[in-house]
Amino acid sequence: MSNSTYSGQCFCGTVKFMVSGTPEGMGYCHCESCRSWSASPVNGFTLWDPQNLEITEGEGHVGEYHKTENSHRKFCTKCGGHLMTDHPGMGLVDVFSAMLPELEFKPG
């Protein structure tokens, strides 16, 4: 496992987070839910063990939306910027690849 850490933040910078280690996976999703949420034809994702993710600032500004039990989408309540998506059934957290500019994105 890598000791690397990567930082991300919402659009306005109120909510900041950090992930550490190596992602469990990276890739592209084209499902209807991800396309609607990201307002894009494709979503670049990184999957992390929830224990490797920490909200470092602005935790009180994290909102959550559950369209389904499969995806708990989190966003900043101040700017509406997307943060991450918890996938309880998979035991993983999805962070948009663009949210982690220092991470070398290698879709599998």
GUBA-687942 format. One record per residue (C-alpha): residue in three letters; x, y, z. Coordinates in Angstrom, 3 decimals, decimal comma, padded with zeros to 6 digits. Example, Ala and Ser with C-alpha at 12.3 -4.5 7.8 and 13.67 -1.06 7.14 Angstrom:
% residues 2
<node><res>Ala</res><px>012,300</px><py>-004,500</py><pz>007,800</pz></node>
<node><res>Ser</res><px>013,670</px><py>-001,060</py><pz>007,140</pz></node>
***
This chain:
% residues 108
<node><res>Met</res><px>000,000</px><py>000,000</py><pz>000,000</pz></node>
<node><res>Ser</res><px>001,190</px><py>003,488</py><pz>-000,842</pz></node>
<node><res>Asn</res><px>001,678</px><py>006,129</py><pz>001,840</pz></node>
<node><res>Ser</res><px>000,587</px><py>008,845</py><pz>-000,595</pz></node>
<node><res>Thr</res><px>-002,084</px><py>011,370</py><pz>000,345</pz></node>
<node><res>Tyr</res><px>-004,226</px><py>013,403</py><pz>-002,028</pz></node>
<node><res>Ser</res><px>-006,320</px><py>016,464</py><pz>-001,239</pz></node>
<node><res>Gly</res><px>-009,592</px><py>017,592</py><pz>-002,737</pz></node>
<node><res>Gln</res><px>-012,221</px><py>020,228</py><pz>-002,097</pz></node>
<node><res>Cys</res><px>-015,630</px><py>021,402</py><pz>-003,185</pz></node>
<node><res>Phe</res><px>-016,086</px><py>024,176</py><pz>-005,754</pz></node>
<node><res>Cys</res><px>-015,963</px><py>027,006</py><pz>-003,176</pz></node>
<node><res>Gly</res><px>-013,311</px><py>025,418</py><pz>-000,933</pz></node>
<node><res>Thr</res><px>-015,486</px><py>025,263</py><pz>002,191</pz></node>
<node><res>Val</res><px>-015,314</px><py>021,455</py><pz>002,366</pz></node>
<node><res>Lys</res><px>-011,875</px><py>019,907</py><pz>002,112</pz></node>
<node><res>Phe</res><px>-010,938</px><py>016,259</py><pz>002,291</pz></node>
<node><res>Met</res><px>-007,984</px><py>013,951</py><pz>001,997</pz></node>
<node><res>Val</res><px>-007,603</px><py>010,383</py><pz>000,778</pz></node>
<node><res>Ser</res><px>-004,587</px><py>008,242</py><pz>001,530</pz></node>
<node><res>Gly</res><px>-003,047</px><py>005,103</py><pz>000,152</pz></node>
<node><res>Thr</res><px>-003,912</px><py>003,548</py><pz>-003,171</pz></node>
<node><res>Pro</res><px>-007,391</px><py>003,586</py><pz>-004,727</pz></node>
<node><res>Glu</res><px>-009,188</px><py>000,241</py><pz>-004,847</pz></node>
<node><res>Gly</res><px>-010,026</px><py>001,002</py><pz>-008,471</pz></node>
<node><res>Met</res><px>-010,297</px><py>003,714</py><pz>-011,119</pz></node>
<node><res>Gly</res><px>-012,350</px><py>003,900</py><pz>-014,259</pz></node>
<node><res>Tyr</res><px>-015,192</px><py>005,484</py><pz>-016,166</pz></node>
<node><res>Cys</res><px>-018,898</px><py>005,101</py><pz>-015,481</pz></node>
<node><res>His</res><px>-021,552</px><py>005,666</py><pz>-018,133</pz></node>
<node><res>Cys</res><px>-024,629</px><py>004,667</py><pz>-016,107</pz></node>
<node><res>Glu</res><px>-027,685</px><py>006,907</py><pz>-016,189</pz></node>
<node><res>Ser</res><px>-027,344</px><py>007,844</py><pz>-012,514</pz></node>
<node><res>Cys</res><px>-023,712</px><py>008,982</py><pz>-012,827</pz></node>
<node><res>Arg</res><px>-024,416</px><py>010,832</py><pz>-016,080</pz></node>
<node><res>Ser</res><px>-027,307</px><py>012,701</py><pz>-014,442</pz></node>
<node><res>Trp</res><px>-025,353</px><py>013,494</py><pz>-011,269</pz></node>
<node><res>Ser</res><px>-022,241</px><py>014,685</py><pz>-013,103</pz></node>
<node><res>Ala</res><px>-024,130</px><py>016,377</py><pz>-015,979</pz></node>
<node><res>Ser</res><px>-021,676</px><py>014,658</py><pz>-018,280</pz></node>
<node><res>Pro</res><px>-021,715</px><py>011,714</py><pz>-020,702</pz></node>
<node><res>Val</res><px>-019,068</px><py>009,951</py><pz>-018,610</pz></node>
<node><res>Asn</res><px>-017,801</px><py>010,064</py><pz>-015,019</pz></node>
<node><res>Gly</res><px>-014,144</px><py>009,416</py><pz>-014,154</pz></node>
<node><res>Phe</res><px>-014,135</px><py>007,737</py><pz>-010,741</pz></node>
<node><res>Thr</res><px>-011,690</px><py>006,608</py><pz>-008,087</pz></node>
<node><res>Leu</res><px>-012,788</px><py>004,081</py><pz>-005,455</pz></node>
<node><res>Trp</res><px>-011,434</px><py>004,221</py><pz>-001,897</pz></node>
<node><res>Asp</res><px>-011,739</px><py>002,306</py><pz>001,340</pz></node>
<node><res>Pro</res><px>-013,835</px><py>004,626</py><pz>003,569</pz></node>
<node><res>Gln</res><px>-011,152</px><py>004,391</py><pz>006,273</pz></node>
<node><res>Asn</res><px>-008,737</px><py>006,119</py><pz>003,871</pz></node>
<node><res>Leu</res><px>-010,918</px><py>009,216</py><pz>003,449</pz></node>
<node><res>Glu</res><px>-011,094</px><py>012,097</py><pz>005,916</pz></node>
<node><res>Ile</res><px>-013,073</px><py>015,344</py><pz>005,782</pz></node>
<node><res>Thr</res><px>-010,476</px><py>017,858</py><pz>007,000</pz></node>
<node><res>Glu</res><px>-012,559</px><py>021,067</py><pz>006,890</pz></node>
<node><res>Gly</res><px>-016,209</px><py>022,016</py><pz>006,625</pz></node>
<node><res>Glu</res><px>-017,816</px><py>018,751</py><pz>007,742</pz></node>
<node><res>Gly</res><px>-020,888</px><py>020,716</py><pz>008,851</pz></node>
<node><res>His</res><px>-021,431</px><py>021,760</py><pz>005,220</pz></node>
<node><res>Val</res><px>-021,633</px><py>018,222</py><pz>003,823</pz></node>
<node><res>Gly</res><px>-025,107</px><py>017,381</py><pz>002,537</pz></node>
<node><res>Glu</res><px>-026,240</px><py>013,958</py><pz>001,410</pz></node>
<node><res>Tyr</res><px>-028,768</px><py>012,753</py><pz>-001,155</pz></node>
<node><res>His</res><px>-029,999</px><py>009,144</py><pz>-001,474</pz></node>
<node><res>Lys</res><px>-031,735</px><py>008,563</py><pz>-004,789</pz></node>
<node><res>Thr</res><px>-031,209</px><py>004,843</py><pz>-004,137</pz></node>
<node><res>Glu</res><px>-029,720</px><py>002,803</py><pz>-001,310</pz></node>
<node><res>Asn</res><px>-026,808</px><py>001,956</py><pz>-003,618</pz></node>
<node><res>Ser</res><px>-025,413</px><py>005,481</py><pz>-003,822</pz></node>
<node><res>His</res><px>-025,281</px><py>008,119</py><pz>-001,098</pz></node>
<node><res>Arg</res><px>-024,138</px><py>011,234</py><pz>-002,942</pz></node>
<node><res>Lys</res><px>-022,430</px><py>013,957</py><pz>-000,906</pz></node>
<node><res>Phe</res><px>-022,141</px><py>017,627</py><pz>-001,777</pz></node>
<node><res>Cys</res><px>-021,274</px><py>021,007</py><pz>-000,256</pz></node>
<node><res>Thr</res><px>-024,383</px><py>022,732</py><pz>001,115</pz></node>
<node><res>Lys</res><px>-022,780</px><py>026,145</py><pz>000,540</pz></node>
<node><res>Cys</res><px>-021,858</px><py>025,917</py><pz>-003,178</pz></node>
<node><res>Gly</res><px>-023,567</px><py>022,680</py><pz>-004,251</pz></node>
<node><res>Gly</res><px>-020,253</px><py>021,238</py><pz>-005,425</pz></node>
<node><res>His</res><px>-020,022</px><py>017,458</py><pz>-005,595</pz></node>
<node><res>Leu</res><px>-017,730</px><py>015,744</py><pz>-003,113</pz></node>
<node><res>Met</res><px>-018,047</px><py>011,950</py><pz>-003,188</pz></node>
<node><res>Thr</res><px>-020,483</px><py>009,055</py><pz>-003,302</pz></node>
<node><res>Asp</res><px>-020,687</px><py>006,352</py><pz>-000,653</pz></node>
<node><res>His</res><px>-021,530</px><py>002,901</py><pz>-002,019</pz></node>
<node><res>Pro</res><px>-022,561</px><py>000,988</py><pz>001,143</pz></node>
<node><res>Gly</res><px>-023,144</px><py>-002,315</py><pz>-000,638</pz></node>
<node><res>Met</res><px>-019,629</px><py>-002,245</py><pz>-002,055</pz></node>
<node><res>Gly</res><px>-018,007</px><py>-000,852</py><pz>001,084</pz></node>
<node><res>Leu</res><px>-016,312</px><py>001,846</py><pz>-001,011</pz></node>
<node><res>Val</res><px>-016,370</px><py>005,605</py><pz>-001,527</pz></node>
<node><res>Asp</res><px>-016,292</px><py>007,038</py><pz>-005,063</pz></node>
<node><res>Val</res><px>-014,424</px><py>010,321</py><pz>-005,507</pz></node>
<node><res>Phe</res><px>-014,575</px><py>011,979</py><pz>-008,942</pz></node>
<node><res>Ser</res><px>-011,098</px><py>011,713</py><pz>-010,460</pz></node>
<node><res>Ala</res><px>-011,110</px><py>015,464</py><pz>-011,200</pz></node>
<node><res>Met</res><px>-011,485</px><py>016,163</py><pz>-007,459</pz></node>
<node><res>Leu</res><px>-007,969</px><py>014,783</py><pz>-006,878</pz></node>
<node><res>Pro</res><px>-005,704</px><py>016,810</py><pz>-009,207</pz></node>
<node><res>Glu</res><px>-002,474</px><py>015,345</py><pz>-007,803</pz></node>
<node><res>Leu</res><px>-003,548</px><py>011,715</py><pz>-008,350</pz></node>
<node><res>Glu</res><px>-002,391</px><py>010,112</py><pz>-011,587</pz></node>
<node><res>Phe</res><px>-005,654</px><py>008,800</py><pz>-013,021</pz></node>
<node><res>Lys</res><px>-005,181</px><py>005,324</py><pz>-014,510</pz></node>
<node><res>Pro</res><px>-008,562</px><py>003,857</py><pz>-015,468</pz></node>
<node><res>Gly</res><px>-008,584</px><py>000,070</py><pz>-015,393</pz></node>
***
